[in-house]
């Protein structure tokens, strides 16, 4: 039987849960648990609506890998906490979100939902590796457009992208991606690095926005084809485009390594099968009692049992 796997960009989703569920949702001791409960409810809906056989919560063991920063020092630099950080590359997160992350980890472990990360890599790289290994259809759930590069109709890889908080998901397959961005999944990384992304500290190429990048990729095939056109006086580039691409050559030489998701990461052993009952019921009961997970946990357990 072909198994459908669902890969969660976990941090992306609990950030959305945190901002989508009021902070007035609290544990019995008054600790905010809005991100915890919001994420549990979201997973419950995903399981009920999409019926995955396997599910992996993919983790950022290193949200800003040194090997990416070495190539583009501005990579995610603006997200680094300048004050009250635990280390030089601690990520700025809301004060009441950080304490909820260990609770999320503990609840997922007690449920038996696989959590997978790899030292030196982001969740995107874990997702890319697991998607590449999958023998059946893959649903990637993320609020990060970078993962659009993994969309592959031939292999049944699509992205489920939250567009309004956690309540509305848009499914992106090859046709939807082409309709919105004018490129296929295999070209999306090239479009992203040409366009740039301020949220990731990627400068892009000055004067080349999303539509121009898509046109250039349609005309010349890929980044290598665009750079070859820069060196070909017969190529139909404007003088301004040729100048700006020439000036950006150093950036364009390293940007593909930074922007493209790794697909060959060594991952720890794990059981991706979606549980139908909690792995550790006693631990789950204790977590529920301490943190007041209430209906959110009940709904997820019901979805898993079905």
PLY file of the C-alpha trace (Angstrom):
ply
format ascii 1.0
element vertex 306
property float x
property float y
property float z
element edge 305
property int vertex1
property int vertex2
end_header
0.00 0.00 0.00
1.24 3.47 -0.88
1.57 5.59 2.25
0.87 9.33 2.37
3.29 11.25 4.56
2.65 14.67 6.07
5.67 16.80 7.01
5.14 19.67 9.45
7.36 22.76 9.47
6.82 22.77 13.22
8.23 26.14 14.25
6.44 27.89 11.40
3.17 26.38 12.60
3.52 27.05 16.31
4.48 30.66 15.56
1.22 30.98 13.64
-0.66 29.25 16.44
0.85 31.65 18.97
-0.34 34.70 17.06
-3.64 33.11 16.02
-4.87 32.01 19.47
-5.39 34.59 22.24
-2.81 34.63 25.03
-5.72 34.45 27.44
-5.69 30.68 26.78
-3.75 29.60 29.84
-2.83 26.61 31.99
-4.29 26.25 35.51
-1.23 28.04 36.93
-1.75 30.99 34.56
1.00 30.10 32.06
0.00 30.91 28.47
-0.52 27.76 26.39
-2.06 29.37 23.31
0.68 28.07 20.98
0.42 24.56 22.43
-3.34 24.33 22.12
-3.41 26.08 18.76
-0.89 23.64 17.32
-2.74 20.60 18.69
-5.98 21.84 17.15
-4.24 22.47 13.85
-2.73 18.98 13.76
-6.16 17.53 14.61
-7.69 19.30 11.60
-4.84 18.25 9.33
-5.23 14.60 10.33
-9.03 14.69 10.01
-9.02 16.47 6.65
-6.05 14.87 4.89
-5.73 11.39 6.43
-1.95 10.93 6.39
-0.54 7.48 7.12
2.72 8.96 8.40
3.37 12.30 10.07
6.65 13.94 11.11
7.08 17.15 13.08
10.26 18.51 11.50
12.55 20.63 13.69
15.06 23.45 13.40
18.06 21.99 15.21
19.88 25.04 13.85
17.59 27.79 12.57
20.55 29.78 11.15
23.22 27.25 10.07
26.79 28.52 10.08
27.44 27.10 6.62
24.66 29.27 5.19
25.76 32.36 7.13
29.35 31.88 5.91
28.11 32.25 2.34
25.63 35.09 2.96
26.32 36.82 6.31
23.00 38.68 6.19
21.09 35.38 6.22
18.40 35.77 8.91
20.68 38.29 10.65
17.81 40.59 11.56
16.15 37.80 13.55
19.08 37.41 15.93
18.28 38.62 19.44
20.61 41.47 20.35
19.66 41.49 24.02
18.77 38.83 26.56
19.92 36.11 24.18
21.26 32.78 25.37
23.94 32.84 22.70
25.22 34.87 19.77
22.71 33.33 17.38
19.63 33.01 19.59
16.48 33.77 17.64
14.19 36.56 18.77
10.89 34.99 19.87
8.06 36.39 21.98
8.72 36.01 25.73
5.61 33.90 26.28
6.23 31.59 23.31
9.66 30.21 24.26
8.40 28.45 27.43
5.70 26.72 25.39
8.10 24.99 23.01
9.26 22.33 25.53
5.61 21.65 26.33
4.88 21.09 22.64
7.85 18.72 22.42
6.74 16.75 25.47
3.13 16.44 24.27
4.16 15.26 20.80
6.51 12.70 22.37
3.80 11.38 24.70
1.40 11.11 21.77
4.00 9.23 19.72
4.20 11.77 16.89
7.72 11.67 15.47
9.91 14.76 16.00
12.92 14.84 13.69
15.78 17.29 13.39
19.46 17.18 12.46
22.39 19.14 13.95
23.45 21.99 11.67
20.26 21.98 9.63
16.91 23.73 9.46
13.51 22.07 9.40
13.38 22.88 5.66
16.34 20.57 5.10
14.74 17.78 7.13
11.58 18.20 5.08
13.52 18.18 1.83
15.31 14.99 2.80
12.16 13.17 3.94
10.23 14.32 0.87
13.01 12.99 -1.34
12.92 9.62 0.40
9.14 9.22 0.29
7.73 6.48 -1.90
4.20 7.91 -1.86
2.43 11.27 -1.85
3.82 14.03 0.38
1.94 16.89 2.03
4.24 19.62 3.35
2.54 21.95 5.84
4.36 25.26 6.18
3.96 29.01 6.23
7.38 29.36 4.55
7.34 29.93 0.79
10.89 28.55 0.49
9.44 25.05 0.51
7.54 25.70 -2.71
10.76 24.55 -4.40
9.90 20.97 -3.38
6.57 20.87 -5.22
6.68 18.02 -7.72
3.53 16.76 -9.42
5.27 13.68 -10.78
6.06 12.53 -7.25
2.88 13.83 -5.62
4.65 16.46 -3.48
2.48 19.47 -2.64
2.50 22.25 -0.07
-0.40 23.11 2.24
0.08 26.79 3.02
-1.83 28.65 5.75
-3.08 31.93 4.31
-5.22 33.25 7.18
-3.75 32.35 10.53
-4.40 28.64 11.02
-7.94 28.49 9.70
-7.51 28.51 5.92
-5.08 26.37 3.94
-4.24 26.76 0.27
-2.94 23.69 -1.51
-0.08 24.37 -3.91
0.63 21.84 -6.64
2.48 22.56 -9.86
-0.49 24.24 -11.53
-1.21 26.51 -8.54
2.46 27.45 -8.27
2.68 28.34 -11.98
-0.54 30.36 -11.74
0.75 32.44 -8.84
4.49 32.73 -9.56
4.94 31.69 -13.19
7.45 28.92 -12.41
7.54 25.23 -11.54
8.83 23.88 -8.24
12.20 23.11 -9.81
12.63 26.81 -10.67
11.22 28.35 -7.51
14.56 28.52 -5.66
16.09 30.42 -8.58
13.15 32.83 -8.57
13.50 33.31 -4.81
17.21 34.09 -4.90
16.81 36.50 -7.81
13.86 38.25 -6.16
15.41 38.21 -2.72
13.59 37.85 0.58
13.93 40.46 3.31
12.44 38.07 5.87
15.44 35.77 5.34
18.04 38.50 4.82
18.51 37.60 1.15
19.32 40.74 -0.87
18.35 39.40 -4.29
19.38 41.23 -7.44
18.67 44.96 -7.41
15.82 45.90 -9.73
14.73 42.30 -10.38
11.44 41.57 -8.72
9.26 38.50 -8.79
7.70 39.05 -12.22
10.97 39.95 -13.91
12.67 36.92 -12.33
9.88 34.67 -13.62
10.20 36.13 -17.12
13.96 35.64 -17.15
13.60 32.04 -16.00
10.96 31.39 -18.65
13.24 32.89 -21.29
16.57 31.35 -20.28
15.54 28.21 -18.38
17.38 28.53 -15.10
19.95 30.63 -13.25
22.82 29.13 -15.24
21.03 30.06 -18.45
20.50 33.62 -17.23
24.18 34.00 -16.32
25.18 32.60 -19.70
22.94 35.21 -21.32
24.74 37.95 -19.38
27.94 36.92 -21.17
26.26 36.65 -24.57
25.94 40.05 -26.28
23.26 38.60 -28.55
20.98 37.64 -25.63
17.86 39.74 -25.25
18.63 41.31 -21.90
18.20 45.01 -21.32
21.37 46.95 -20.59
20.14 47.56 -17.05
19.40 43.89 -16.43
22.81 42.89 -17.77
24.50 45.46 -15.54
22.62 44.46 -12.40
23.14 40.75 -12.93
26.84 41.35 -13.54
27.13 43.36 -10.33
25.36 40.57 -8.43
27.62 37.75 -9.67
29.31 37.19 -6.31
25.92 36.87 -4.61
24.55 34.65 -7.37
27.56 32.33 -7.05
26.68 31.41 -3.45
22.94 32.08 -3.19
21.83 28.73 -4.68
23.59 26.80 -1.90
21.90 28.98 0.72
18.41 29.04 -0.79
18.07 25.47 -2.04
16.85 23.01 0.53
19.28 20.24 1.43
17.94 16.82 0.44
20.68 14.53 1.72
20.70 15.17 5.47
21.60 12.29 7.81
18.55 11.88 10.04
18.14 9.93 13.28
16.05 6.76 13.30
12.36 7.46 13.83
8.93 5.90 13.41
6.88 8.15 11.17
3.67 6.10 11.43
0.78 8.20 12.69
-0.22 6.81 16.11
-3.80 5.76 16.77
-3.33 5.90 20.54
-0.85 7.71 22.80
2.60 6.18 23.15
2.75 7.16 26.84
-0.76 7.66 28.24
0.43 8.37 31.78
2.82 11.09 30.67
0.09 12.56 28.46
-2.40 12.59 31.35
0.16 14.38 33.53
0.84 16.97 30.83
-2.87 17.49 30.32
-3.44 18.01 34.04
-0.54 20.41 34.43
-1.08 22.50 31.31
-4.85 22.31 30.84
-4.82 21.08 27.25
-8.55 20.37 27.40
-10.54 20.17 24.21
-7.48 20.69 22.01
-5.96 17.41 23.17
-9.31 15.63 23.08
-9.88 16.68 19.49
-6.43 15.48 18.43
-6.87 12.13 20.18
-10.25 11.70 18.43
-8.71 12.49 15.06
-5.91 9.97 15.65
-8.36 7.25 16.69
-10.41 7.72 13.53
0 1
1 2
2 3
3 4
4 5
5 6
6 7
7 8
8 9
9 10
10 11
11 12
12 13
13 14
14 15
15 16
16 17
17 18
18 19
19 20
20 21
21 22
22 23
23 24
24 25
25 26
26 27
27 28
28 29
29 30
30 31
31 32
32 33
33 34
34 35
35 36
36 37
37 38
38 39
39 40
40 41
41 42
42 43
43 44
44 45
45 46
46 47
47 48
48 49
49 50
50 51
51 52
52 53
53 54
54 55
55 56
56 57
57 58
58 59
59 60
60 61
61 62
62 63
63 64
64 65
65 66
66 67
67 68
68 69
69 70
70 71
71 72
72 73
73 74
74 75
75 76
76 77
77 78
78 79
79 80
80 81
81 82
82 83
83 84
84 85
85 86
86 87
87 88
88 89
89 90
90 91
91 92
92 93
93 94
94 95
95 96
96 97
97 98
98 99
99 100
100 101
101 102
102 103
103 104
104 105
105 106
106 107
107 108
108 109
109 110
110 111
111 112
112 113
113 114
114 115
115 116
116 117
117 118
118 119
119 120
120 121
121 122
122 123
123 124
124 125
125 126
126 127
127 128
128 129
129 130
130 131
131 132
132 133
133 134
134 135
135 136
136 137
137 138
138 139
139 140
140 141
141 142
142 143
143 144
144 145
145 146
146 147
147 148
148 149
149 150
150 151
151 152
152 153
153 154
154 155
155 156
156 157
157 158
158 159
159 160
160 161
161 162
162 163
163 164
164 165
165 166
166 167
167 168
168 169
169 170
170 171
171 172
172 173
173 174
174 175
175 176
176 177
177 178
178 179
179 180
180 181
181 182
182 183
183 184
184 185
185 186
186 187
187 188
188 189
189 190
190 191
191 192
192 193
193 194
194 195
195 196
196 197
197 198
198 199
199 200
200 201
201 202
202 203
203 204
204 205
205 206
206 207
207 208
208 209
209 210
210 211
211 212
212 213
213 214
214 215
215 216
216 217
217 218
218 219
219 220
220 221
221 222
222 223
223 224
224 225
225 226
226 227
227 228
228 229
229 230
230 231
231 232
232 233
233 234
234 235
235 236
236 237
237 238
238 239
239 240
240 241
241 242
242 243
243 244
244 245
245 246
246 247
247 248
248 249
249 250
250 251
251 252
252 253
253 254
254 255
255 256
256 257
257 258
258 259
259 260
260 261
261 262
262 263
263 264
264 265
265 266
266 267
267 268
268 269
269 270
270 271
271 272
272 273
273 274
274 275
275 276
276 277
277 278
278 279
279 280
280 281
281 282
282 283
283 284
284 285
285 286
286 287
287 288
288 289
289 290
290 291
291 292
292 293
293 294
294 295
295 296
296 297
297 298
298 299
299 300
300 301
301 302
302 303
303 304
304 305
